Amino acid sequence: MDAAVNSWTFIFLFAAAQGLFLAVLILTLNKGVKLANHVLAAIILLFSLSLVYYVAFWTGYENHLHPIISLPLSFVWLFGPLLLFYFKALNGSKPKQDWLWHFLPFGLAFFNRLVNIFDLQSLFGLPSFSASGTMIYDLLITLQLVHLFSYAVAINTYQQKHIFPKNISNTQRRWLRRISLFYIGFCLSYSSYYLLVWSGMLKIEYDYIISLVMSIFIYMTGYFGFKNPEILQEIAHTVKYEKSSLGKSASETLVNKLLFYMDHYQPYTNSELKLTELANQLDTSPHHLSQVINQNLRQNFSDFINNYRIRHAKILLKQQDNSREKIINIAYDSGFNNKVSFNTAFKKFEGVSPSVFRKK
């Protein structure tokens, strides 16, 4: 059959390109937990390369390329361990030697694929487990599915035991649960492919749809990690706060001092205000200030400051003297340095745009 690209495969090529771009963005992200960002970028990169192989398979170009292009088929053994390490990195854990055993199944699968690609079984008398339709092949696929779902259980167990007992906000809990559900969705989609194969009901259209659903779950995981890394970063901060020298009484004193300072001196009107600068104004450390904002006020620094800015903007918008004032000028007076960030923050806290709020 001649190699050809159709509308479906073009969509997947575009999705793979977008995935590669997203992986680069996450890899170069300066916010969040650096190690967690790198792990997340690896997941997106590996899946994007898998999509490239799927396209080569569907279009028939696989027959015109070197068999080494099939190596991404073994990447599925990595998604579970990498996502588990992603959560561990968010929790402040560093790579340890005992983590390596998680990669053993991938190593064996990768080696077996190399054996098949370069025909090493005939050269060294090694066994091959690639023949589709054989009992051993079906057993290996079953083990692969068990491996995928076992990590769904491991991820949930790790969250319940090591992350959720910590003093994290409900927003952070929802984000973590959402990412876990994306992974479960991926596992179910992947499993449905082989269930259709074993039942003899698989059609190419079903294959496309399953792969599309898998892509959505994987890329949504990457998008969530990229969109608001600060939300997940606070989980790692919580680990550091457990050993903080700031006691409960001192923490409450600092909160009262912070709120008084915010109300009376309005430092948030400075569009360049940073955590370090505000800490200096309060004569405390950035670490302690970050701790009380996160633990006592249940917000990250950005939301804490923007909340005050939006309150200030609402007062200005309600004043009769400002009825003809441009929205951008009110944004500047409230501490925002551009209209886009002002509108985004206003809608986040108030549910409507500044102009709609003014009309009401």
Beta strands, then each sheet from edge to edge (+ up, - down):
end
